[in-house]
Amino acid sequence: MNLFAFALLLAFAAVWLVLPLVPALREFFRPTDVEPLTMVGRDNADIARFARNFREYLQGQLGGFASGPDARGEETGKLPDNTPFMRLARLPNEISRTSMPPGATGRLLVLDQSTVLDGGEHFRLEIWSREDFIGGPSAAYRAILGEQSIELAESSTIMRWVHSVGPLVVGPRSTLYGRASSEKEVHLASKVGFDRIGAPLIIVGTAAPSPMPPQSADKKFLVPERSRALGDHLRVEQDLTVPAGTVIDGNLVVAGRCWLGKGVRVNGSLKVHRELTMEPGVVVTGAIVCRLGIKVGEGSWIMGPVISEEHLEIGTKTTIGKREQPTTVSARSITIAAGSVVCGQMMGEEGGRTT
């Protein structure tokens, strides 16, 4: 009787431990890929959150200082948290490096006028520019908030964040650590490194967002033998090669590698468990999710999010998202060629770079 009771207790305990694993075991032995993974953001989705908090804090702390057309000269002091600051108000003409007051680079700066710098400065605290800000080459900044436009010259460095209400222009060979954002558009030159960028338009080099091209592909997609319909998608249990000019209507999951030929059109979303290669001119009207690397060919057009757990290479003249429907590009690392446009956000866990 004691042995029977012990066996019964052991069986009950085993069932109790295995029960939470049943959904995972079902998906492992009979994968469906129907439901998306639940993702919890590591921080606020608002990429300009730091900049907005910084503005609100300074507006409260500096409200008692003179401002407007009658304000002149400079104000210095310390904030309640003991941060030294300097406010430059309506000085004649533009400020240059030679006219920057002594000690300005070591203080939090509030600039009430348009500012043009010579370059080579190293600002150890934040800058709040109420009008246009134009930096010089080889300058380093902790953070910048621009109420109009910001232009960073060649080989500039942002250590924490930069946000512009107007356009943000970044010169070649610059590095943007942390967050870079604009409420209008971001222009990136060649060889710019970044961590996270957000704007209605992110433009690499000289480009403009292109509308979704009309459907020109006319070849019918031939369903592979090792495939089955599951939910709202077709699951292919092998590598998949799609010939040029083929149209795929619906969502597609590929358990192996996937190669999309020139001009292929996917009227739906695409999930690939291994590498994804897209030849030039591919159109995907939904999202792309890939467990390994993605290579996007020249002149491609993608409507939804693009997510890779490895490297993402975006070819020239590619458009991702629309201004009125922003999206997300995310990968471990990203390279994006000149002539490409992203509407929304780009995030590289190990960084990204323009070519």
C-alpha positions in Angstrom: 0.0 0.0 0.0 2.8 2.4 0.9 4.6 1.6 -2.4 1.4 2.3 -4.4 0.8 5.6 -2.6 4.4 6.6 -3.4 4.0 5.7 -7.1 0.8 7.6 -7.3 2.4 10.7 -5.7 5.4 10.4 -8.1 3.1 10.2 -11.1 1.1 13.2 -10.0 4.3 15.2 -9.4 5.6 14.3 -12.9 2.4 15.4 -14.6 2.4 18.6 -12.6 5.9 19.4 -13.7 5.4 18.5 -17.4 2.0 20.3 -17.7 3.4 23.8 -18.3 5.7 22.4 -21.0 2.9 20.9 -23.1 2.5 24.0 -25.5 6.2 24.1 -26.1 6.4 20.4 -26.7 3.5 20.6 -29.2 5.2 23.4 -31.1 8.5 21.5 -31.1 7.2 18.3 -32.5 4.5 19.9 -34.7 5.5 23.5 -35.4 2.9 25.8 -36.7 4.4 29.3 -36.5 0.9 30.7 -36.3 1.3 32.9 -33.2 4.0 35.6 -32.9 6.4 35.6 -30.0 5.5 37.9 -27.1 8.1 40.6 -26.9 8.7 42.9 -23.9 10.5 46.1 -24.7 13.6 46.8 -22.7 12.7 50.5 -22.6 10.1 53.0 -23.7 9.2 52.8 -27.4 9.4 56.6 -27.6 12.9 57.1 -29.0 12.9 60.8 -28.1 11.9 60.2 -24.5 15.3 61.3 -23.1 15.2 64.6 -25.1 11.6 65.4 -24.0 12.4 64.8 -20.4 15.5 67.0 -20.7 13.5 69.8 -22.3 10.8 69.7 -19.6 13.4 69.7 -16.8 15.3 72.7 -18.2 12.1 74.7 -18.9 11.2 74.3 -15.2 14.7 75.1 -13.9 15.5 78.0 -16.3 12.1 79.7 -16.3 13.3 82.6 -14.2 16.1 83.7 -16.5 15.7 86.4 -19.1 14.7 85.4 -22.6 13.3 86.9 -25.8 14.6 89.7 -28.1 15.7 91.9 -25.2 17.9 89.3 -23.6 21.7 89.7 -24.1 24.9 88.2 -23.0 25.3 85.1 -20.9 24.0 83.6 -17.7 26.0 81.1 -15.6 25.1 79.1 -12.5 24.3 75.7 -11.2 21.1 73.7 -11.4 19.6 72.1 -8.2 21.5 68.9 -8.9 24.7 70.9 -8.9 25.2 70.7 -12.7 27.0 73.8 -14.0 25.3 75.5 -16.9 25.7 78.5 -19.2 23.0 80.3 -21.2 24.0 82.3 -24.2 21.2 84.7 -25.2 21.0 86.6 -28.4 24.6 87.5 -28.9 25.4 89.5 -32.0 25.7 87.5 -35.2 26.6 83.8 -34.9 28.7 82.1 -32.3 32.0 80.6 -33.4 34.6 78.6 -31.6 36.7 81.6 -31.1 33.9 83.6 -29.5 32.6 80.7 -27.3 33.1 81.9 -23.7 35.8 80.1 -21.6 34.6 77.0 -19.9 31.5 76.6 -22.1 32.5 73.1 -23.2 32.4 71.9 -19.6 28.9 73.3 -18.8 25.4 72.4 -19.8 24.7 74.8 -22.7 21.5 76.6 -23.5 21.8 78.4 -26.9 19.1 81.0 -27.6 20.5 81.8 -31.1 21.6 80.0 -34.2 25.0 78.5 -33.6 27.8 77.6 -36.0 30.9 76.0 -34.6 34.4 75.6 -36.0 34.9 72.0 -35.0 37.1 70.0 -32.7 35.2 70.8 -29.5 34.4 68.2 -26.9 31.2 69.1 -25.0 31.1 67.1 -21.8 27.5 68.0 -20.9 24.2 68.4 -22.8 23.3 71.2 -25.3 19.9 72.7 -25.8 19.7 74.7 -29.0 16.6 76.8 -29.5 17.4 77.7 -33.1 19.5 76.0 -35.8 22.7 74.2 -34.7 25.6 73.6 -37.1 28.5 71.7 -35.6 32.1 71.6 -37.0 34.1 68.6 -38.0 35.6 66.2 -35.5 33.5 67.5 -32.6 32.2 65.3 -29.7 28.9 65.9 -27.9 27.3 64.2 -24.9 23.8 65.0 -26.1 22.0 67.6 -28.2 18.4 68.8 -28.3 17.6 71.1 -31.2 14.3 72.9 -31.4 14.8 73.6 -35.1 17.5 71.8 -37.2 20.8 70.1 -36.3 23.7 69.6 -38.7 26.6 67.5 -37.6 29.8 67.8 -39.7 32.2 65.1 -40.8 33.6 62.8 -38.0 31.2 64.0 -35.3 30.4 61.8 -32.3 27.3 61.7 -30.2 27.9 59.9 -26.9 24.3 59.5 -25.6 21.5 61.0 -27.7 20.5 63.6 -30.2 17.0 64.8 -31.1 15.9 67.5 -33.6 12.5 68.9 -34.1 13.5 69.7 -37.6 15.8 67.8 -39.9 18.9 66.0 -38.5 21.8 65.9 -40.9 24.8 63.7 -40.1 28.1 64.1 -41.9 30.3 61.2 -43.2 32.4 59.1 -40.8 30.3 60.2 -37.8 29.2 57.9 -34.9 25.8 58.1 -33.2 25.9 56.2 -29.9 22.6 55.7 -28.1 19.5 57.3 -29.7 19.3 59.6 -32.7 15.9 61.0 -33.7 14.0 63.7 -35.6 10.4 64.7 -35.7 10.8 65.3 -39.5 13.7 63.4 -41.1 17.2 62.1 -40.6 19.9 62.4 -43.4 22.8 60.0 -43.1 26.0 60.4 -45.1 28.4 57.5 -45.9 30.2 55.5 -43.2 28.0 56.7 -40.4 27.8 54.3 -37.4 24.6 54.2 -35.3 22.8 52.2 -32.6 19.2 53.4 -32.8 17.6 55.9 -35.2 14.0 57.0 -35.4 12.2 59.5 -37.7 9.3 59.6 -40.2 12.0 59.5 -42.9 15.6 58.0 -42.5 17.4 58.8 -45.7 20.9 57.4 -46.6 22.7 59.6 -49.1 20.4 61.3 -51.6 17.1 59.4 -51.9 13.3 59.8 -51.6 10.7 57.2 -50.5 9.2 55.4 -53.4 5.6 54.2 -53.6 4.8 50.5 -53.7 5.5 49.4 -57.3 2.6 47.9 -59.2 2.5 44.1 -59.5 4.5 43.1 -62.6 5.4 39.5 -61.7 3.1 37.0 -63.4 4.5 33.5 -62.6 2.3 31.4 -60.4 3.9 30.1 -57.3 4.3 26.3 -57.4 3.7 24.9 -53.9 6.6 22.5 -52.9 5.9 18.9 -52.0 7.0 19.2 -48.4 4.6 21.9 -47.4 1.3 22.2 -45.6 -1.3 24.9 -44.9 -1.5 25.9 -41.3 -3.8 28.7 -40.1 -3.4 31.7 -42.4 0.0 30.7 -43.9 1.8 28.0 -45.9 4.6 26.2 -44.1 7.5 24.8 -46.3 9.5 22.1 -44.5 12.7 22.6 -46.5 14.9 25.1 -48.3 12.9 27.2 -50.8 14.0 28.8 -54.1 11.5 31.1 -55.8 12.2 31.8 -59.5 12.3 35.4 -60.7 9.0 37.0 -61.5 6.9 34.8 -59.3 3.9 36.0 -57.3 3.2 34.5 -53.8 -0.3 35.3 -52.5 -0.5 34.8 -48.7 1.9 34.4 -45.8 4.8 32.0 -46.0 6.9 30.2 -43.5 10.1 28.5 -44.6 11.8 26.0 -42.3 15.1 26.2 -44.1 16.9 28.7 -46.3 15.0 31.0 -48.7 16.1 32.6 -51.9 13.7 35.0 -53.7 14.6 35.6 -57.4 14.6 39.0 -59.1 11.2 40.8 -59.1 9.5 38.2 -56.8 6.4 39.6 -55.1 5.1 38.3 -51.8 1.6 39.6 -51.1 1.8 38.8 -47.4 4.5 38.2 -44.7 7.5 36.0 -44.7 9.2 34.1 -41.9 12.4 32.1 -42.6 14.2 29.9 -40.1 17.6 30.1 -41.8 19.2 32.6 -44.2 17.1 34.8 -46.5 18.4 36.2 -49.8 16.4 38.6 -51.8 17.5 39.5 -55.4 16.9 43.0 -56.8 13.4 44.3 -57.1 11.7 42.0 -54.6 8.4 43.3 -53.1 7.0 42.1 -49.7 3.8 43.8 -48.7 4.0 42.4 -45.1 6.7 41.7 -42.5 9.9 39.8 -42.8 11.3 37.8 -39.8 14.4 35.7 -40.1 16.4 33.7 -37.5 19.7 34.1 -39.4 21.0 36.7 -41.8 19.0 38.7 -44.4 20.3 40.2 -47.6 18.0 42.6 -49.3 18.7 43.3 -53.0 18.8 46.6 -54.8 15.6 48.4 -55.4 13.5 46.2 -53.1 10.4 47.4 -51.4 9.1 46.1 -48.0 6.0 47.4 -46.3 6.2 45.9 -42.8 8.8 45.3 -40.1 12.2 43.6 -41.0 13.6 41.6 -38.1 16.8 39.5 -38.2 18.5 37.7 -35.4 21.8 38.0 -37.2 23.2 40.5 -39.8 20.9 42.5 -42.1 22.2 43.9 -45.3 20.0 46.5 -47.1 20.9 47.1 -50.8 20.8 50.5 -52.5 17.5 52.2 -53.5 15.5 50.1 -51.1 12.4 51.5 -49.4 11.1 50.1 -46.1 7.8 51.3 -44.7 5.8 54.5 -45.5 5.8 57.9 -43.9 2.1 57.5 -43.0 2.7 53.9 -41.8 6.1 53.8 -40.1 7.8 50.4 -39.3 10.8 48.9 -37.6 14.1 47.5 -38.8 15.9 45.4 -36.2 18.9 43.1 -36.3 22.0 42.2 -34.5 24.0 44.3 -36.9 22.9 46.4 -40.0 24.5 47.8 -43.1 22.4 50.0 -45.3 23.5 51.3 -48.7 23.2 54.9 -50.1 19.9 55.6 -51.8 17.8 53.7 -49.3 14.9 55.0 -47.2 13.5 53.7 -43.9 10.3 55.1 -42.4 10.3 54.5 -38.7 13.1 53.1 -36.6 16.3 51.2 -37.2 18.0 49.4 -34.3 21.2 47.4 -34.3 22.0 45.4 -31.2 25.7 45.5 -32.1 25.4 48.7 -34.2 24.7 49.6 -37.8 26.6 51.5 -40.5 25.8 53.2 -43.8 28.0 52.2 -46.8 
